[in-house]
Amino acid sequence: MAHKEHKDPELEPEEMQNTSSFFTGLDGDENPDEEPSRTEPLGSGALAGQASRYFAALDSSVGDLRQRAQRLIDRVNESRKEDHSVLSGFRDSLLLKVSDLAEQLEERLFQLYSLHNEQIQQRLHELAEVMERVRQAEDELQHVCRTVEAAYKDLCLQPEA
C-alpha cells in the first residue's frame, strides 16, 4: 500500500517556520551571527534574564517537537491499523474464494466418481454375465468329459469279437 506524501505545516519544525526567534531566544530584531549591541553593561541580572528567556523558548520548542513526534507516531500507528484491516479483509476474501474453489472441485470429483461408478457397475455386470457363461461352458465341458469317459469305459469293457 503506497503512502502519499503530504505537506503538513504542523509537522514542519518551528525553526523552519520562524528561524530568527528560535535561534536567538530573544526578540526578532537580533541576528544570531552578530554580537548583540548593548547600551548597558552586561550584568548577571541581564544575562540571567536572557538565558531564562532562551531556555523557556527552547523548552517550548522541545515540547512542540515532542507533540509533533507523538502525532507522527499516532499517524503511523493508524496507518498500520488500516493496513492490517485491509490485509485481514484480503485474507478473508482469499479464504472465501479458495473455499469456494475447493467446494467446486469436490463437487466435480463427486460427479466424476458417480460417472466412474456407473461405468464400473456396468463392467461388473458384464463380467458377471461372462463368468456365468464360463460356468455354463465349464458345466457342459464336464458333462462332455463324463460322457466321453463313460463311452471310453464302455468301449474298453466290451470283449473283442
SVG drawing of the C-alpha trace seen along z (x, -y; Angstrom):
<svg xmlns="http://www.w3.org/2000/svg" viewBox="-25 -53 55 165">
<polyline fill="none" stroke="black" stroke-width="0.4" points="0.0,0.0 1.6,-3.3 1.6,-6.3 1.1,-9.7 3.4,-12.4 1.6,-15.5 3.0,-18.6 1.6,-19.5 2.8,-22.8 2.2,-21.3 4.9,-18.7 7.5,-21.2 9.8,-22.2 9.1,-25.6 12.7,-26.5 11.8,-26.4 8.7,-28.5 10.3,-31.2 14.1,-30.9 15.1,-34.2 13.2,-33.9 14.2,-30.3 17.9,-30.8 18.2,-33.9 15.6,-33.2 15.4,-37.0 13.4,-39.5 13.2,-39.0 15.4,-42.0 18.7,-40.4 20.9,-38.4 22.3,-35.2 25.6,-35.6 26.4,-39.1 27.1,-40.0 24.1,-41.8 24.7,-45.5 24.3,-46.6 23.8,-50.1 24.0,-48.9 26.8,-46.8 26.2,-43.1 25.4,-42.3 24.5,-39.0 20.8,-40.0 20.6,-40.8 22.4,-37.7 20.2,-35.6 17.1,-37.2 18.3,-36.4 19.2,-32.8 15.9,-32.4 14.1,-33.6 16.3,-31.4 15.7,-28.2 12.0,-29.0 11.9,-29.2 14.0,-26.1 11.7,-24.2 8.7,-25.4 10.3,-24.2 11.2,-20.8 7.6,-20.4 6.3,-21.3 8.7,-18.8 7.5,-16.1 3.9,-16.8 4.6,-16.7 6.6,-13.5 3.7,-11.9 1.3,-13.0 3.5,-11.4 3.7,-8.2 -0.1,-8.2 -0.5,-8.6 1.9,-5.8 0.0,-3.6 -3.3,-4.5 -1.8,-3.7 -0.6,-0.4 -4.1,0.4 -5.6,-0.5 -3.0,1.7 -3.8,4.6 -7.5,4.1 -7.0,4.2 -4.8,7.3 -7.3,9.0 -10.1,8.3 -7.9,9.5 -7.1,12.7 -10.8,13.3 -11.7,12.7 -9.0,15.1 -10.0,17.8 -13.6,17.5 -12.5,17.8 -10.3,20.8 -13.1,22.4 -15.5,21.9 -12.9,23.3 -12.3,26.3 -16.1,26.9 -16.4,26.7 -13.5,29.2 -15.1,31.5 -18.4,31.4 -16.7,32.1 -14.8,35.0 -18.1,36.5 -19.6,36.1 -16.6,37.9 -16.8,40.6 -20.5,41.1 -19.8,41.4 -16.9,43.9 -19.1,45.8 -21.8,46.2 -19.1,47.4 -17.6,49.8 -21.1,51.2 -21.8,51.7 -18.5,53.5 -19.0,55.6 -22.5,56.6 -20.9,57.6 -18.2,59.5 -20.8,61.4 -22.6,62.3 -19.3,63.6 -18.5,65.5 -21.9,67.2 -21.4,68.2 -17.9,69.5 -19.5,71.5 -22.1,72.9 -19.4,73.8 -17.5,75.5 -20.5,77.5 -21.1,78.5 -17.4,79.4 -17.5,81.5 -20.7,83.2 -19.0,83.9 -15.9,85.2 -18.0,87.6 -19.8,88.8 -16.6,89.4 -15.2,91.1 -18.2,93.4 -18.1,94.2 -14.4,94.9 -15.0,97.3 -17.8,99.0 -15.5,99.5 -12.7,100.8 -15.0,103.3 -16.5,104.9 -14.9,108.1 -13.2,108.2 -15.1,110.0"/>
</svg>
